[in-house]
């Protein structure tokens, strides 16, 4: 079939016109409209990266860090906008994973996690002793852990004293009619040595002296300690075995000093046993040890548990939770921990403000109350119904800092940062920046419930980052900031070697968020000379590395460990290649404070 040139031209023109109309519909009109709020400096449009707002260039192109297309930097100085607030477009909020929520009030509950062990009930531990002196001729119970029943024979003794006592009994039996008191005294002598009436009657009926006598178990239970061996000579009252009845056991939980004010006798606790997966237990705390261990700074809370099926065995690990109500003034204002940026001296949140010009965020200082697991009680600074950022707060703070607005680092604001950086992928300064130390006290860790399948090479590179992390942590255990800084340089090199091109699409965006936290935390430790400041940065570094390993499904031979007393009892995690507790946040001051939370493999 032939098509005329005229018809072909008409089709092409129609197609072009349709494309223009569709483009206008999707992208909202001309470029003049798109750039009506674009920031212009010295007559030039400023271009930035949605994921790395520190990138500022005078021409379009690709981000030198992640390769994403640069976008025009929006001017947030519109009419009706608080000059101290930072404006974020919906696109920027989505890329930065900013999530907001309204502040509400509720009955504040603190969930306290406790770790402990199953132990024998001390009230059901018995000492099995001999009631007459002699030599052990036979042992019926030969090893620790053996089950014995009440009344069963556990040993046989030869006793010269018993031989003499039997001869006296025979003589007294012959004159029992004329000397009944003497006969009763001879029987009582044997009964005092725990011989039963039946045993005594059997001796009389046989008329023969027995040279060996059995020792019967006084209680049922498991042998937890064996004190004698065959052929030993024992005295009257000497302990042969210790026997524990496990029909009822104790679970002794460690309670840290800072949690003692919330744990009360009678509190309900739910707990699980690591070696009995799928089984949950409930109980009540019936006793709290009044003495704190001077080394571990913990005391013991006791829960009594019936154990008729004998599934609970001494030394099993247990983990439990106690929910404690806080305060007596009614409902309290609470916010997620992810909403709060803490500098050590100040705590701030970003409050959302909506106007005709769009969405804006303004920093506000708040007063924190008690920590409630994943939330804080707000004592002052927020009102019920206000909307705040609960995720992506660090991205908002970074944008505010770059725009010269009040931020965590600069509470009064400052000059906008508009310089260019064409120096490659490493954006960290080689000189110590003490303002950066304030930021190092609180980096928002990028968590994600989504798991991603990783390229094998990418996994190897992240495993190398974990390996390089360990010497940094070890140096802080030794309270050596200088060595930690030197090791952080090697860690930075391992991070820089991670090839971002090995992760694609959404996984790429997640890695870029992780990378920002890892680089900032590592750089702060590298440039730090104060060991306490370096320790503050170890916390977000450890948390971010843990979540990176989890979300990209990377296994390492290591453990995640936790100290609830770090940073004024706010608690902090770290990673280790050993299950032995060596605390990097206190060093020698409280070297063994903490517990293993999770195995990384």
SULFEN-V222752 format. One line per field, one symbol per residue. ss: DSSP state (@ for helix, = for strand, . for the rest). phi: phi as a letter, one per 40 degrees, with the letter a starting at -180 (. if undefined). psi: psi as a letter, one per 40 degrees, with the letter a starting at -180 (. if undefined). Layout:
BEGIN
ss->???
phi->???
psi->???
END
This chain:
BEGIN
ss->....@@@@@@@@@@@@@@@@@@@@@@@...@@@@...=.==..==.==.......==....=......=.==.=...........===.@@@@@@...====.===..============.@@@=====....======.......==....======.@@@@@@@@@@@@@@@.....@@@@@@@@@@@@@....@@@@@@@@@@.....=====....======......==....======...=========@@@@@@.....======......=========.........=========..........=========......=====@@@.==....=========..==============...======......=====.@@@@@@@@@@...............................@@@@@@@...............@@@@@@@@@@@@@@@@@@@@@@...@@@@@@@@@@@@@@@@...@@@..@@@@@@@@@@@@@@@@@@@@@@....@@@@@@@@@@@@@@@@@@@@@.......=====..@@@@..=====..........@@@@....=====..
phi->.cbcccccccccccccccccccccccbghccccdbcbccbbfgbccbbbccbcccbbcacibcccbgcccbccccbbccgcdcccbcbcdccccccfcbbaccbbaccbbcbcbbabcbccccbbbbcbcbacibccabcbbachccbbdgccbabbcbdccccccccccccccbcccbccccccccccccccgccdcccccccccgbcccbbcbcccacibcbabbbbdgccbccgcccabbbcccabbbbccbcdccccbcbcgccbbabbdcbcgbbbbabcbabccbcccccgbbbbbbcbcbccgccbdgccbbbbbbbcbgbcgcbcbbccccbbbbgbbbbbbccbbbcchbbbbcacbbccccbgcabcccahbbcgcbbcbagcccccccccccgcdadcbdcgacccbccabchccccccbcbccccccccabccccaccbbcbcdccdccccccdcccdccccccccfbccccccccccccccccccccccbbfcccccccccddccccccccccccbcccccccccccccccccccdcccfbcbcabbbabcbcffgcgababacbcccbcccbgccacbchaccaccc
psi->hhhiddddddddddddddddddddddefaiddddedfhhhhfeihhhihddgeehhieiiaihedeeihiihhihffiiehheeihhhiddddddefhhiiihiiihhhhhhhiiaihiihdefhihhiieiiahhdhhdheiheihiiheiheihihhdddddddddddddddfdddgdddddddddddddefhiddddddddddeihhehhihihdiiahhehheiiheihiiheihdihhhheehiihhihhideedeehiheiihhiihdegiehiiiaiheihhehhhddefiihhhhhhhfdefdhiieiiihihhhhhiieeaiihiiideehhheddihiihhhhhadeahihhihhihiaihgbeiihhdieiiheihiheieddddddddddeeihiddgdeaaiiheiihfeaeheiieihhddddddeehhhhgihehiihihddddddddddddddddddddddefgddddddddddddddddehheeehibdddddddddddddddddddddeiehdddddddddddddddddddddefhiigaihihheeiffediiiiiieiehhhheedbddgdehaihdihe.
END
